[in-house]
Amino acid sequence: MTVSTAFAKARADDRAALVGYLPAGFPDVAGGIDALRAMVDAGCDVIEVGLPYSDPVMDGPTIQAAAQQALDRGIRTTDVLRTVEAVAATGTPTVIMTYWNPVEHYGGGRRNGRSGVERFAADLASAGGAGLITPDLTPDSAPEWIAAADRHDLDKIFLVAPSSTDERIAMTTAACRGFVYATAVMGVTGARATTSDLAGPLVARTRATTDLPVGVGLGVSNGDQAATVASYADGVIVGSAFVRALLDHPDDRAAGLRALSALTADLADGVRRG
Amino acid sequence: MTTRVEATTSYDADENGWFGGPEAGWGGRFMPEALVAALDELTVAWHEAMADPSFVAEFDAILREYAGLPSPLYHAERLSQLVGARILLKREDLNHTGAHKIRNVLGQALLTRRMGKTRVIAETGAGQHGVASATAAAYFGLDCTVYMGTVDTRRQALNVARMHLLGATVVPVDSGSATLKDAINEALRDWVASVDHTAYLFGTAAGPHPFPSMVRDFTRGIGDEARRQCLDRYGVLPDAIAACVGGGSNAIGLFTAFLDDPGVAIFGFEPGGEGVDTPRHAATIHAGDRGVLHGARTFVLQDEDGQTIESHSISAGLDYPGVGPQHAHLATTGRATYLPVTDAEAMDAMALLSRTEGIIPAIESAHAVAGALDVARRLAAERGPDATILINLSGRGDKDMGTAIEYFGLGNPDDVTEEPVG
């Protein structure tokens, strides 16, 4: 299934899609795959696999802690691709969310006339990955990635923000494929007590420029918040709350997976109420 | 005028911040969309300010009356005798707050006030940029928060105290390697949530467009002054100029005025730490490769997967795994030469300058002195005693006395060999 099909299927059910994020390699590579599969089983429609990076400027403390743990255990980009392969094998569309440098410098950067970007795109496609979400790469800085994604039939998911001008939203959605990622708040990732009042107007401004589905992320942590967001967006994106579920059970993986499944079920129920 | 903010060179970025054009691809803006509007707003405000004679005049007046500029160009005669060439020191160590950094923060803070923002944030490594930012914030009546790695708050405790006294909030950063790069990450996280009323006073000529070019404009007075001072006094331009390069703001500040003087050789000295053949250094241009860090494409110390490698330098102010993108451009075009200087060579130069000239340099600046003395000996052999090398003495060493005490074993009362008197 592709990302667009997953969103279309949710729309046909008259609900929003649930997009779940976890960094690869957390708590370790095998444990990360188990966790992502549990999220698929409990109702995530699209999976985002995070590529842990040493300098994650858009992430709050929760995702930073998980990514740092994965890096401390020596995770490699090839392990992230292995994770994508294992999750995509379930049939649920799986994308990577990554800061730009690990893509540009994949396998040491340009080698034998092929850029890191081209080789990353080829390997992501062969792993069955559906595309990339690029939080620190905007389309105007992305000609190389856009060309590589087009060559390998990958989704390009760029972000729009409450501070984006209408012109930039139009430029961004024109470059997107799969869905558009709307950041609901001005701030870094992390669960928040209340959903943002900036998200609704941003979704409306985004929809005015595109027929692509619009997913809303940053801050959602429970079914009620998911229902609120689902009332105006095509997709509800959840990250830090999933990471928190695992962080809260550091010594008991089975309990962590149960917490993850319960949270997924709550959120999956939320997107059906919205 | 201490600074020619409106001037351009053949090595400037294009309107999107690409040094050498998009083909070369140094610089640019690799940033979250959420910050693009603020960076665009800043770019417009900076261009308008540079073109506004009243802004330029006010900047100039503040530099003169408050920061003590222009700084002197000093002929270091005993040092000159030692190497057989004329050594000129641009005395940025005499500036208010003790380093060249005051130029950048006063420029950015003046721009912040012009833009109607009420709060500034900054990152700092050695603490010099933090102190300068806290100073500028106090001068303009702005709120100020400084992010500083916990490793650095420990090695630069005196500067933390100075920032507190100046009324700034200092936030220790414990994530990642807990040094300058992580302080930048944390400041960017603050900024993405506070950008409507907050300006980010970036401390070096790195980061996303327009910071590399804007910081250069605010620091280029170093070279503009030095070039005129040298011409006025000696009637010639120096044969070579030299500066230390961490992020590269003092270096680009010196280099800019000389970029289109083909007869002037340009040298940047990078922190070679314990040696560039060891893992413990921060010689980004010499030993790093092309990558994206903190919003710009430049040379980065990184592993095979593009993860940033922790840098090391005895000097906190040079301990950064990236470098300003214009330096990457100057290095790849061959206009400037970048060479590593080890911790030990820098500390030797710190002691040498202290004893021959009575000037205790910052350890950062001691890298420039160490590297430049080698160049001076070579130049002297080629051109004789009139060979002139101009070194940017970017800061003073008071903040580094803790490191010096430890390194040289100074100040231990048990080591005092003289009999007490009185």
Interface residues (C-beta under 8 A of the other chain):
Chain A: Y53 S54 D55 P56 V57 M58 D59 G60 P61 Q64 Q68 L71 R76 T77 W100 N101 P102 V103 E104 H105 Y106 G107 G108 G109 G116 P135 D136 L137 T138 D140 S141 F158 L159 V160 A161 P162 S163 S164 T165 R168 T172 T183 V185 M186 G187 V188
Chain B: N16 G28 R29 F30 M31 P32 E33 A34 L35 V36 A37 A38 S175 G176 K181 D182 N185 L188 R189 V192 A193 V195 D196 D289 R290 G291 V292 L293 H294 G295 V300 Q302 E304 D305 G306 Q307 T308
